[in-house]
Amino acid sequence: MKNSNFDFDARVNEVLVNHNLDFTVDKVQMVAPKVMMGVNELGELTELTQYIHTPYFALMNSKSGEVINSVKKGYTVSQNKEVVELVLRGMEPFGDKLDITKGGSLNGGRRIFLQLGIEGDGFVNGDRIKRFVTIVDSNDGSTGLSIGIGDTTMSCLNQMFYFYKLGHRMRHTYSISEKMNAIPMMIETALAESMKKIELYQKMEGVKITDADIHNMVLQHIAVSKKSPIIDLSEASTRVINSMESLYANIYKEIGSKGRNVWGLHSGVTSWTTHDKSAPRRENGRLEGLMVGTNYRTNQKSFDFALDLL
């Protein structure tokens, strides 16, 4: 048993180090300076600074020294090691079906993510789709642990993630036993949802689109399209026009390779968000946008639009 524990601890440490998650979040009480008049050792009137303990605590990334948020005394810190341990234990019932293929921190460690590669790829008209169970947790107290799905179209490396609104999130207040019981069930559901997503992609490939569908897709993301009134286009900023042209270019590129169908149309948007649309300019910034930022929401709008065309 001792050797088994050692092997598990070594695996946890390997994941933390390999994915730059080997830092802790320290909870440090914040103090505030208060300037007041007092008497110094010479008996002279002078300004003195008194430091007062506040009811707030700083959450500090131990590796970078950056304060990532402030919380009150009752907040319980969730450490990266705990999350990795929970995920590895939650993966055990699935054997070789899952493997941690990628991980890292987002926005200075405010959030962390792990991608579990799913054994067996999906296919859409010859396009190979690599599937993932995706796990995101926050170190800054902004969200609980969430389990969703993700996929990468290997021909173009377009990426899309999907997290569920209900039933796939765990608050930081959950006990360890509650989390241990919930994670395998959440992973099981994510595996099923991943296959459903591939089936929807396959349906998209079989439905043709019109020029109007292309213009309407652009319109919902940019607020103007090439079919917009001239006055609307003339009043649009250079940034908006450039974004519009970039989205059209990505859509036509994907339609050219995937066909003039709903799959090609939706892929044009995921190509735009994956490769061209603006994203945070920091480590893992593009992934951050796709997982939890504006590009995530853009992809969801595109997916919903695509479903309405089926």
N, C-alpha and C positions, 0 to 999 in steps of 0.2 A: 504494500500500500504506500509506503514511504517513497519508493521509486516512482510509482504512478503519480503521486503528488508533485514530485520533482519534475517529471516530464511535462506535466500540465503547466506548472509555473514557468518552465523554460519556454514553452510554446507561447504563453501570454507575453513574456518579456520579448520574445522574437517579434511578435506582431507589433508591439509598442515601438520597438527600435526601428524595425524595417519601414514603418509608415510614419515616422517622426511624431509619434504620439507619446513618447517617453517624457512627458512633463506632467506636473501636478498643478492643481489650482489651489492656491493658498487663500484662506479667508482671514483677512487682517483688519482689525478694528481701525476705523478712520478717526483722526483727531482734527480739531479745528483750532487755529490760533485766535486768541482773544486779547486785544491790546487794552491795557488799563493803566491808570496812574498809580504809582507806588513810591516807596522810599528806598533808595539804594543804601549800600553799606556806609556811605558818608553822611547819611541822613538827608540827602537831597531828594527833591521831588523829581521823578523820572517816569518814563513810559516803561512798563513791564509787559512781557508777553506770557500769557498763561495758555497752556494747551488743554483743551477740553475734549474728553472722549464723547464721540457722537454715537447715536444708536445705529449707525450704518457701518457696514463692513465692506472692504474692497476685495474683489475676487481677482487674484493676481496670477498670471501665467508664470510658473516658476522658472521656465527656461528663458523667456524673453524679458521678464520683469514688467510686462505691460498689464495695466489694470483693465480688465475686460468688462467689468460691471460693478455696481454696488448693490448690496442686499441688506436686509435686516438680520438681526441675530438669529432668528428661527430658521433661516435658510440652511438646508443641508447640501453640502457640496457633493457632486457626483464626479468621481475620478475616472480618468481614461482606463486605468487598470481594471476597475470594477466593470466598466462597460464591455471591455474585451473579454473578460472572464465570463460574463453573462452570455455574450454572443457565442463564444466557443462551446460553452455548455449547451446552449440552445441548438447548436449545429449537430451535436452528437447523435441524435436520433436519425439523422439523414445520411450518415456515413460519408461515402465518396460523392454524393450528389451535390455537395456544396464545398467551396473552398474560398478562403479570403484572398482575393486577387488584387485589391486596391484599398487604400485607406489614407487618411490624412486629416488635417485640421483646416477649418474655414475661418477667415477673418481673425487671424491672430489667436486661434484656439477657442473662439467663442462657441464654435460648434465643431464636432468631429464627425467623420463618416467612415463607414466600412462598406465595401462592396463584396458580396458573396457570389462568386461565379457559379452559375447553375450548369450542371452537367447536361450536355445536349443542347444544340442550337435550334432556333426556329428558322424557317425559310419562307420568303415571300417572293415568288416568281424568280428564283435563283439568287436572291439577296439573302446572305447569311446574317442572321440576327443573334448576336451574343446577348444572353439574358443574365440579369443580376437580381438578387435580393439586396436592397439598399437600406442601410441603417444610419440614421442621423440622430445625434444627441447633442444637447447644449451644455456647455460649461458655464454659461453666463445666466442661467436660470430663465431664459426666454421661452424655451419649449421643453417638453418631455421627450423621452426616447420614442422615435417613430420608425416604423418598418414599412417599406414600400417596395416598388420594383423599379428596374431601370433596364434599358437595352441600348445596344450600339449596333448600328447597321454597318457591317464590316466593309462594304464596298466604298463607303463614303465617310465612315466614322461619325455619322450623325448620332447624337445621343438624346435620349428622352428619359425622364424620371416621372414616377407617379406615386404620390402618397395619398392615403385614404383619409377622409375627414373623420371617420368614427371607427373605433375598434382596433386601431393600429397604432395607438399612442399610449405611452405609460408616463404618468407623472413621476416627478422625483420623490414624491412622498410614498410611493409604493414600496412595500417591504421587499427584501431580497427574495424571499420565498414566492411572493406574488409575481415578481419579474421572472424567476426561474420557471414558474408554471406557465406564464403567458407567452414567453418568447418562442418556444417550439410551435405553439398553435398559430402565432402570428406569421412565422416563417412558412408553415404549411399553407396558410391562406395566400401568402404572397406567391408561392410556387404555382398555385392554381390560377391566380390572377395573371401571372406572367404568360401562361399558355393561352388564356382568354385574349390577352392583348395581341398575341401573334395571330390568332384566328381573326380578330378584327382587322389587322393589317392585311391579311389575305383577302378578306371581303373588299377592303378598299381597293386592292389591286384590280378587282374585277369590275369596278364602276368607273365609267368614263366621265370626263369633266368637260365643261364648255369654257369659252373665254370669259364669260360672265362670272363663272365660279372663281377663276383666277383673280379677276379684278375685285370681287367681293372679299376674297381671302385677304388681299392686300389692304383693302379699305378698313377691315375690322382691326387690323394691327397698326396702321399708319394714320388712319382717319382721312386719308386721301388716296386716290388711285389714278391711273392714267385715264379713267373714264369720269373723273370728277369734273365739275364745272371749271372753266378756265379761271374764273375769279378765285375759286378755292385754291387752285394750284399756284396762282400768282401771289396769293397772300401767305402761302406756306413758307416756312423758313428753309434756308439752305440745308440745315440738318435734317429736316423732315423729308425734303425731296431726295437727299442722298440716301436716307434710310429706305424710302420707297423704291428707288432704283436698285438698291442692294437686295431687297427682298424679291423683286421681280427677277433679278439675275439668278438668285438661288433657286427660285421656283422653276424657271425655264431650264436651268441646268439639270435639276432632278427629274423633271418631266422627260427631258431628253434621254436620260439613262434608265428611268424606271417606267416610262410610259405615260401617256396622257390620261391619267386616272387619278383617283382620290389619293392613292398611296404616293404617287409622285408629287401631288400638290402638298400634302402634309409633310412629306420629306423635304420639300423646298423650305418650309418654315423651320424644321429642326436643323437643316443645314445652315440656315441664317443664324439661328441662336447658338449653334455649336461653333461656328467658324467666324462669323462676321459681325453680328450684332454686339453692341457695347456690353462690357461686363466689368466687374471690379478689377482694377489693375494691381493685383497682389497675388501672392502664392495661392494656387488653386482657385483663383478668382473666377475663371470661366466655369469651372465645375460648381462653384458656389452659386453663380447665377442660374445654372441649369437645375440645381437641386433645391434651392431655397429662395432664389431671387426673382427678379422681373422676367428673366428668360424662362424660368419654370412656368410662370403664369402665361407667358406667350405661347409656350408649347401646349398648355392645357386648352387655351382658347382655340388653337389650331385643331387639336384633336376633337374637341366638341363640334367645331365647324365641319370637320370631315365626317363625323358620325351623322350629322344632319343630312349629308349628301348620300348616305347609303340607302 
